Amino acid sequence: MPFKVGPWEIALILFILPSLAIYFVPTIIAIVRHARNIIGIILLNIFGGWTFVGWIIALVWSIRDERQDNQGGNSG
């Protein structure tokens, strides 16, 4: 029996998955940039991101946060 694509599958592909990707943009940016306050950014994105203001704050924080220094020596 072949797989039939119904309206729920189309909604999932066209709306829900892209919406989730956009919702987690601040978290993705923080992970890629190795942000210092990554846990705070993720928590704000998850719990406060549903408000537009919380999402904007998480986005700005993920962009402006300093990168974590993974090197264990003196830089100088």
Residue, then its C-alpha position, 0 to 999 in steps of 0.5 A: m500500500p503506497f503512502k498517501v499524502g493528506p492535508w495534515e502532512i501537507a500542513l506539516i511540510l508547508f507550515i509547521l516545520p518552517s515555523l519551528a525552524i524560524y522559531f529556533v533561529p536564536t538557538i541555532i545562531a547561539i549554537v553555531r557561534h558557541a555563545r557564552n550564555i547559550i543555556g540562557i539563550i535557549l531557555l529564553n527562546i523556548f519559554g519566552g520566544w512565543t512572545f514576539v518581544g522574547w523572540i527578538i531579545a533572544l535573537v539579539w542576545s544570540i547575535r551580540d553574545e561573545r563567543q566562548d573561548n575554547q582555547g585553554g592558554n594565554s592569548g598574548 
